[in-house]
Amino acid sequence: MRIKGKILIVVSVLALVAAACGSSDTGAATTTRGPATTSTSLGTTTTEAPSTTEIPQTTEVAPSTEAPAAPVEEPAERSLDAPVAAITVDGDPSDWADVVGLAMTLEPIVADADKPIENRDVTIKMAHDDENIYALFTVDDDYNWNAEDAKLSSAAALLFPVDSGGPHMGADDEQGANSTGLVDVWHWELECAAGIESGGAVNPPGEGKDLGNDSVCNFDDEWASDALTRGDDNGAGAENNLLGVWNHSNPTADSPGLWYFEMSRPLQTGDEQDARFAAGESTLLALAYWDSDFGPDGWDDSTHVQSSNQGWIQVNLR
């Protein structure tokens, strides 16, 4: 019986040693992350990355008596308010100073290791008055504009659901194949210079073109039901009442700065392919941007960065 007792003691000691060897070495660190925080500055709101705290760990760690922290859940969708404001569409962002915007990073959906598409930091602001809805889409990117080829200039688009269309050009999947309805697309290729009024509010559609077309500056009012099915407005009541003026903070070739895409449209147009807006109600929004630096021939349809993979942005008309 004494021998058996000694064997049990030795086995117990060996088990304790094995447990200690399985823990981290003295001086090793584990990383814990606190909850994400939100900051507001310069008229924008943005979500900061969680902080990282290094905690030294020794071989003797007392068991915690605290319950594990509840996981921090991200909101289902981003949102911003569109207040009543006096906005002049002229490419000058100064009259947006008191409107709080949403700052975010747009990412590509199509990954290409040979021709990587860079993420872009952007801010979107929206406002309205009794007649119109307004948007200021700001993109952090260098200046490139070519009067002869719009694909050697930047381009931008805003998308709103008409009915139940998903954020991926009317689809609810990243490939843009599974259509769930129509979206209204404000698609702007910069064929006119900075400071020039663009859109169907000031330009005709052009002979033989659908009424959503802008034959002069190429700021088109479009619809889409999926990534491959898109056109200028051509349904019942089709029209193009978009008005836009773009600008850049540092308009010297390849110089870093901010693009300003300022635009407006009547709250209600009577066009069955247009989104409808009303004070006191909410709408949904997605963003896209094309960078002319993608290649020697500029951008193509698939080389944009976008917000759709992050879900719709909810816009509340106050």
Buried (B, 14 or more C-beta within 10 A) or exposed (E): EEEEEEEEEEEEEEEEEEEEEEEEEEEEEEEEEEEEEEEEEEBBBBBEEEEEEEEEBEEEEEEEEEEEEEEEEEEEEBBBBBBEBEBEBBBEBEBBEEBBBBBBEBBBBEEEEEEEBEEBBBBBBBBBBEEBBBBBBBBBBBBBBBEEEBBBBBBBBBBBBBEEBBBBBBBBEBEBEBBBBBBBBBBBBBBBBBEBBBBBBBBEBEEEBBBBBBBBBBBBBBBBBBBEBBBBBBBEEBBBBBBBBBBBBEEEEEEEBBBBBBBBBBBEBEBBBBBBBEEEEEBBBBBBBBBBBBEEEBBEEEBBBBBBBBBBBBBBBE
